Amino acid sequence: MKTSSPKDQSPGLSVDLSVRLGRLKLPNPILVASGTFGYAREMEPMIDLSRLGGILPKTVTWEPRAGNAPWRTVETPAGMLNSIGLDNDGVEAFLAHHLPYLANLGVPVIVSVAGSSHDEFVRLAERFNDVEIGGIELNISCPNVSSGVDFGIDCGLCEKLVADCRQAARWPLIAKLTPNVTSIADVAQAAEAGGADAISLVNTCQGMAIDWRKRRSMLGGLFGGLSGPAIKPIALRCVCQAAQATKIPIIGIGGIATVDDVMEFLVAGANAVQLGTVNFYNPGASIEVLDALPAALAEAGVASPAELVGTLVR
Ligand SMILES: Cc1cc2nc3c(=O)[nH]c(=O)nc-3n(C[C@H](O)[C@H](O)[C@H](O)COP(=O)(O)O)c2cc1C
């Protein structure tokens, strides 16, 4: 695995971009978020995939899923709503057709999984024990499938699920949390108590768009998940609260599009970040941010991302 690229270092700056998330070591803190980067193949013509800190392919489920009825996406001010409904070909197709390609990129691949029940989550976590991956992200936060967020809004269910997946899985486990809760701190603590190596947050914020002339929702799934710059303040707040409540590493997600956004998430308490919606309108964003990161860290007077994590002055 490549640990750094000469391009990751601006002349005259000695910044070490590598980050450690518990057992998971990443060459840099810039990852791409599940569902916004396909299975990476689609993005290969546009960016140098080998420079990413990590890739999270589209969430896989045990069985193939057709996803929700159209329309599935709507543009909103400073963001988008989606109601994809975890459209994917199932875990066996992923293992046969997508993982071999991803595993050859020389970048940590964190597989995202979603079960339709507790036992299915555990089976999915176990299914990757005989292949090489960087880790597993448990998507307990999808608002667009029935029971998609059950394990992300109930602390007891969350802790038990993470604990049983922990027992079953050989790889580092990341619990991906939903912002659609009263107390993100409580759910973050539950994931930590269950043995998560890290938490990632946030998934999309539940929302809606209406065509009043037709008196219909603009999404086939009625409601959808809001993402993009519109949700960045919510995501920052969630990361800050989760960081204050836990000791495990945090991956910040939500509206990140520029190096300034990345720096804000690090200060709030994130150890790494995932870029999501920006991949649709600026596929090169992750590499642009990565190129700009050493200078921004130097401007902050730190020699590594870790030095900036959680340095919010209160
Ligand atoms: C079209 C679309 C599909 C998504 N699919 C998934 C998914 O399959 N699994 C998942 O964990 N998150 C999924 N997400 C959520 C993103 O990974 C991310 O958590 C969220 O969009 C917030 O980040 P952003 O504002 O940078 O997009 C999806 C988001 C979008 C916009």
Ligand as a Chemical Component Dictionary entry (heavy atoms), coordinates in Angstrom:
data_LIG
# 
_chem_comp.id                   LIG 
_chem_comp.type                 NON-POLYMER 
_chem_comp.pdbx_formal_charge   0 
_chem_comp.three_letter_code    LIG 
# 
loop_
_chem_comp_atom.comp_id 
_chem_comp_atom.atom_id 
_chem_comp_atom.alt_atom_id 
_chem_comp_atom.type_symbol 
_chem_comp_atom.charge 
_chem_comp_atom.model_Cartn_x 
_chem_comp_atom.model_Cartn_y 
_chem_comp_atom.model_Cartn_z 
_chem_comp_atom.pdbx_ordinal 
LIG C1  C1  C 0 -26.880 9.773  -4.179 1  
LIG C2  C2  C 0 -26.394 9.379  -2.815 2  
LIG C3  C3  C 0 -26.300 8.030  -2.480 3  
LIG C4  C4  C 0 -25.845 7.642  -1.222 4  
LIG N1  N1  N 0 -25.732 6.322  -0.930 5  
LIG C5  C5  C 0 -25.204 5.945  0.259  6  
LIG C6  C6  C 0 -24.963 4.568  0.542  7  
LIG O1  O1  O 0 -25.192 3.675  -0.271 8  
LIG N2  N2  N 0 -24.456 4.265  1.758  9  
LIG C7  C7  C 0 -24.146 5.206  2.699  10 
LIG O2  O2  O 0 -23.669 4.868  3.783  11 
LIG N3  N3  N 0 -24.340 6.533  2.436  12 
LIG C8  C8  C 0 -24.860 6.895  1.247  13 
LIG N4  N4  N 0 -25.023 8.230  0.981  14 
LIG C9  C9  C 0 -24.687 9.218  2.015  15 
LIG C10 C10 C 0 -23.260 9.745  1.825  16 
LIG O3  O3  O 0 -22.300 8.734  1.944  17 
LIG C11 C11 C 0 -22.963 10.853 2.872  18 
LIG O4  O4  O 0 -23.014 10.294 4.168  19 
LIG C12 C12 C 0 -23.948 12.001 2.808  20 
LIG O5  O5  O 0 -24.310 12.291 1.479  21 
LIG C13 C13 C 0 -23.406 13.277 3.472  22 
LIG O6  O6  O 0 -22.204 13.692 2.869  23 
LIG P1  P1  P 0 -22.154 14.791 1.678  24 
LIG O7  O7  O 0 -22.968 15.963 2.150  25 
LIG O8  O8  O 0 -20.718 15.107 1.490  26 
LIG O9  O9  O 0 -22.776 14.144 0.485  27 
LIG C14 C14 C 0 -25.490 8.632  -0.271 28 
LIG C15 C15 C 0 -25.570 9.985  -0.618 29 
LIG C16 C16 C 0 -26.004 10.371 -1.870 30 
LIG C17 C17 C 0 -26.070 11.833 -2.212 31 
# 
loop_
_chem_comp_bond.comp_id 
_chem_comp_bond.atom_id_1 
_chem_comp_bond.atom_id_2 
_chem_comp_bond.value_order 
_chem_comp_bond.pdbx_ordinal 
LIG C1  C2  SING 1  
LIG C2  C3  SING 2  
LIG C2  C16 DOUB 3  
LIG C3  C4  DOUB 4  
LIG C4  N1  SING 5  
LIG C4  C14 SING 6  
LIG N1  C5  DOUB 7  
LIG C5  C6  SING 8  
LIG C5  C8  SING 9  
LIG C6  O1  DOUB 10 
LIG C6  N2  SING 11 
LIG N2  C7  SING 12 
LIG C7  O2  DOUB 13 
LIG C7  N3  SING 14 
LIG N3  C8  DOUB 15 
LIG C8  N4  SING 16 
LIG N4  C9  SING 17 
LIG N4  C14 SING 18 
LIG C9  C10 SING 19 
LIG C10 O3  SING 20 
LIG C10 C11 SING 21 
LIG C11 O4  SING 22 
LIG C11 C12 SING 23 
LIG C12 O5  SING 24 
LIG C12 C13 SING 25 
LIG C13 O6  SING 26 
LIG O6  P1  SING 27 
LIG P1  O7  DOUB 28 
LIG P1  O8  SING 29 
LIG P1  O9  SING 30 
LIG C14 C15 DOUB 31 
LIG C15 C16 SING 32 
LIG C16 C17 SING 33 
# 
